[in-house]
Amino acid sequence: MTESAQPDGGEAVLAACRDLGVDVVFCSSGSEWAPVWEALARQRRDGVAGPRYIDLMHETLAVAMSTGYTLATGRPQLVLLHAVPGLLQGANGIHGALLTGVPMVVASAESTGYGETGTDPGSQWYRNLSVVGGPQAVAAPFTKWATQVGDVSTAYGHIVRAAELARRAPAGPVYLNIPMEVLLQPWTRPAAARPVPEPGARVSTRAELEQAASLLTAARRPVIVTESAGRHPGGFEALVELAEALAIPVVEPQSAVCANFPRTHRLHHGGDATALFAEADLIVLVCCRAPYYPPSNRPAHSRVLVIDDVPHRPHVDYQVLGADQYLEGDIGPTLTALTEAVREAGVDAELVAAREAEAHAASAGAPAAAAASSRPAGSGIDPAAVVDVLRELLDPDAAVIDETITHARIVQQRLKADRPGRYSYVQGGLGQGIGVALGVKLADPDREVALTVGDGSFLYNPIVQSLSAAKSLGLPLLILVFNNRQYLSMKLNHLRFYPDGASVRHADFHGVDLSEQPDLAALAGPFGMLGMTLSDPDELRAGLEKAMESVRSGITAIVDVRVTR
């Protein structure tokens, strides 16, 4: 049988990827993608530049790696899954990308003809794989936009449109159902196809900037709160410039999902805004989806300035911001323009100097970080000590991906992230951390990447598939497990509602115990990786130094740290 010279829908997918500048196609294989695989084979045969293809053995892994890659590069990628079952397997990661604001195009397929049209997609679609309403109906609740490609003539345009929609605010994953019959149809490249331009920048009007500047310059006790400004291009640096211009204290609450402001900066005021809110006459919310809890707990007497590309998140079911003014646009340019407007409006130098002096005094008088608990050797290691040593050993530009729960605040505080991309929290359901870390490493292979993860979170990950990908792709990670051998978060929530209940009185907790978990360090063995268990504080530094040596030599290290809490 000779090769067909006529390109089909698979070539339309690949052509769109080239014009969009897609670097990587992340795939968890399904039988619908033979046309794309054939197009990839022609791409290699003909020496045509195009995206790299990576086949992965789990859908969550494929989506999470795409998330990590885009967090590191800002460029959306393509994820190929299988029918509805693969889509549902990947739903956890897709929903996480929605919450994180990571653009990507996710695609899977169905059959619309079941062999009756002369095209034979395979009988499995008729017997097992079809879902009433189509897979786009399944994807709709956890994507930004979902639709079906009805004909091969629109396949290229649909993919380009999907990618552009994914990048526009609010950025997030979009879904395309590309039926088998469409993928197998002959396709002719549109004559007008061309590389897709970058989105245009959006900044508020001059009048809006002047109004916001007047709020800032008139405020006596302003405070800035931010959750995700650092994920936006230029956002980290522009926020520092604004805060320094007026000596405004900055708070990164527990809900912060990335490094937004240097933790070592004199104006960084920790993670609790309660005391500042009590005295504030102006609260500046920069990329905050949920600044108050409960939502009605907004300070009654403070004015509120909201700066965000999309203040009201469409995926958030209930949200209270209480704004007096919105500045809506791209975060970096908007913050820079606002700082310029503040300087033009005139800064009260005496007031700013007083706030600077107060910040210096607070910084000088701040209590030292609590020392690690003193415990007998072998009884466990304080998690704060783990982060302290990690911080000292990591390269200053290393990325730390965090999928801890009860230890997240410790990681945030003790890591002392001082630059964009240093810290990133995995959003959405647990089980994505290894994939996100691998995606960040894939985007920048020379960068050190560490994953901090709880034992419960680690066990939710597709461990075998993820470690296999790390080895086959040459992506060494430091995986640091904070192991308290329980679902502590679940236990703490139980105690919140039943502090004196039967579970407490009889030490009979359900849904908590992880004491029968496997030897986590031993999971490294089948992949030729380094695995170690640390339980003695005296072993901590030497153990992590050995792990870092392994990672720097190109071999992933899993360090199972038995922590005291």
C-alpha positions, -999 to +999 in steps of 0.1 A: +000+000+000+014+034-010+015+065+012-013+089+006-002+123-008-034+140+004-031+156+038-060+150+062-074+164+094-042+153+113-022+177+091-047+205+099-040+200+136-002+200+131-003+230+107-023+250+133+003+241+159+031+254+137+013+287+130+005+291+167+040+285+178+031+254+199+064+239+212+051+206+225+021+183+219+015+164+252-004+132+245-019+104+265-025+082+236-059+073+221-068+055+189-082+087+174-048+103+169-035+081+141-040+110+116-019+133+138+008+106+143+010+102+105+014+140+101+042+139+126+059+111+107+057+132+075+070+162+094+101+142+105+105+126+071+104+159+053+125+178+078+098+203+085+100+224+117+072+218+140+062+209+176+078+182+197+056+153+204+057+136+239+037+105+246+028+101+283+012+072+302-014+091+322-038+119+313-032+139+346+005+138+338+000+151+303-022+180+314+000+188+344+032+189+323+014+213+299+005+235+329+040+235+342+055+242+308+032+272+303+038+285+338+075+287+329+072+300+293+038+318+291+032+299+258+000+277+255+005+241+243-017+213+229-029+183+249-043+153+232-065+129+253-086+099+244-124+102+239-144+109+271-126+084+293-093+101+288-109+135+291-123+125+325-090+111+336-074+145+327-102+165+342-084+171+375-055+187+358-077+206+333-097+221+362-064+229+379-053+248+348-086+267+348-081+278+384-044+287+377-053+307+346-031+286+324-040+286+287-040+254+268-059+236+240-072+202+251-086+179+224-102+144+222-126+128+198-158+109+192-174+093+162-203+109+144-209+083+118-202+049+135-190+034+102-222+042+083-205+070+062-179+049+044-152+060+069-144+033+094-134+048+127-134+015+145-163-003+162-152+006+197-167+041+192-202+025+185-199+000+214-180+018+242-168+053+237-197+075+227-214+098+253-248+114+248-243+151+241-207+146+230-175+151+250-178+189+247-208+187+271-186+167+295-157+192+293-178+224+296-179+226+334-141+225+339-130+245+308-132+280+297-149+271+264-158+238+247-171+229+213-171+204+184-153+207+151-180+198+126-160+195+094-123+193+083-127+226+065-130+244+099-105+222+118-075+246+113-096+277+121-111+261+152-077+252+167-063+287+160-095+303+175-093+279+205-057+289+213-065+326+210-095+322+233-073+303+257-049+332+259-074+360+263-084+370+298-094+351+317-068+328+304-075+291+308-080+257+291-103+253+261-116+220+247-121+208+212-139+176+202-124+167+168-144+136+156-126+107+139-145+114+106-131+150+106-095+138+113-097+113+084-112+137+059-089+152+032-078+187+040-065+216+020-045+243+038-063+277+037-046+302+014-048+329+040-032+310+069-004+329+086+015+329+119-008+340+148+002+373+165+006+379+202-024+393+221-025+431+223-017+448+257-046+463+277-042+492+301-068+514+318-076+548+305-058+579+317-088+591+337-091+558+355-053+558+363-055+593+377-085+584+398-067+554+412-036+575+418-056+600+438-069+572+460-033+560+466-018+594+473-046+605+496-044+573+517-027+575+551-027+538+559-028+518+526-021+481+523-015+459+492-027+423+492-018+400+463-023+363+454-010+359+418+005+392+405+038+374+400+023+350+374+018+379+350+046+391+327+063+420+345+039+418+374+065+410+401+088+439+393+060+464+387+044+456+421+077+462+438+080+496+420+045+506+431+049+496+467+083+513+469+070+546+454+046+550+483+062+527+509+030+505+511+032+473+530+025+442+510+008+410+522+008+376+505-020+357+522-021+319+526-041+319+494-012+333+474-003+308+446+031+321+435+060+345+444+046+380+440+068+402+460+103+395+476+097+379+510+130+395+521+119+430+512+114+455+541+078+462+528+068+425+529+044+421+558+039+384+559+008+364+552-018+379+576-034+412+568-057+413+598-038+439+618-032+461+587-069+458+577-080+471+611-062+504+605-062+506+567-081+534+549-073+519+515-069+482+506-053+476+472-062+441+459-038+430+431-049+398+415-069+385+445-098+361+439-108+357+475-092+384+498-117+380+527-130+349+545-159+346+551-166+366+520-187+392+540-157+399+562-146+429+541-133+458+563-163+482+566-144+515+567-117+510+541-119+520+505-109+492+481-090+495+448-090+463+427-063+458+401-068+427+380-070+415+344-103+398+353-115+408+388-145+386+388-134+351+380-161+333+359-151+300+374-156+312+410-191+304+422-193+331+448-169+361+451-170+393+471-144+420+464-162+452+477-144+475+453-147+512+451-127+513+418-115+487+393-083+489+372-087+462+346-059+452+322-026+435+318-010+435+353+026+445+345+017+474+322-012+485+344+009+486+376+037+505+358+012+531+343-003+535+378+031+542+394+038+568+367+004+584+375+011+584+412+044+602+406+028+627+384+001+633+409+027+642+435+038+621+465+037+633+501+074+628+508+070+632+545+042+606+547+062+582+526+093+587+547+072+580+579+059+547+564+094+538+553+107+543+588+078+522+602+087+494+577+123+495+587+114+494+624+090+466+619+116+447+599+143+452+625+120+443+653+103+413+636+108+381+657+132+357+642+116+327+625+107+300+651+135+275+655+128+239+646+114+219+674+139+201+696+131+164+694+150+133+703+171+119+675+151+096+652+117+109+663+112+130+632+122+163+617+105+197+620+092+207+586+105+243+591+140+229+594+135+210+561+125+241+542+154+261+558+180+236+546+163+233+512+165+271+508+202+271+516+210+243+492+190+252+462+203+274+434+189+309+439+171+307+406+156+272+412+119+267+410+099+252+439+066+236+430+045+231+461+018+205+465+016+204+503-015+212+523-009+216+560+028+225+554+021+250+526+023+281+549+056+268+562+070+264+527+058+298+517+073+316+547+106+297+551+115+295+514+117+334+514+111+336+476+126+368+463+121+366+425+094+356+400+090+319+394+107+309+426+076+295+442+044+282+426+015+264+443-004+236+425-040+246+422-070+223+419-072+187+429-042+169+444-021+146+422-007+170+397+025+181+414+051+158+398+037+166+363+037+203+369+073+201+381+083+181+351+067+206+328+087+235+344+118+214+340+110+206+304+106+243+296+141+250+311+162+219+314+191+238+330+170+251+359+168+232+392+133+222+400+121+209+434+087+195+443+076+198+479+047+175+485+028+158+514+027+121+516-011+120+509-007+144+479+023+123+466+002+092+466-025+109+446+000+115+418+004+090+389+038+081+404+049+052+381+040+071+349+056+104+362+089+088+372+090+070+339+086+103+321+113+119+343+137+092+333+129+088+296+129+126+290+160+133+311+142+156+335+157+151+370+137+165+399+142+168+437+110+153+452+108+162+488+080+144+507+067+159+540+056+126+555+034+127+586+018+094+577-017+108+577-042+130+559-037+157+585-058+183+567-088+159+569-082+153+606-080+191+613-113+196+595-129+168+615-116+185+647-130+218+636-165+205+636-163+178+664-135+190+689-150+169+717-166+142+695-164+104+697-134+104+674-114+125+699-126+107+730-118+072+716-089+080+692-111+066+664-105+088+633-117+078+599-103+089+565-070+099+581-046+070+585-017+065+560+005+044+582+002+014+558+016+034+529+044+018+509+080+027+513+080+059+493+118+060+489+117+025+474+096+037+445+127+053+431+144+019+427+128+005+396+138+037+377+174+038+388+167+069+409+179+079+443+155+072+472+162+079+508+142+082+541+152+108+567+138+108+602+168+121+623+174+158+624+211+152+624+208+134+590+189+162+573+216+184+558+238+156+547+208+137+532+196+167+512+231+175+500+233+139+487+199+143+470+210+176+454+242+160+441+221+133+425+198+158+408+227+179+396+242+147+381+209+141+362+192+116+385+159+123+402+159+120+440+129+111+462+135+121+498+109+108+522+112+130+553+094+118+584+082+151+599+070+159+634+038+175+624 
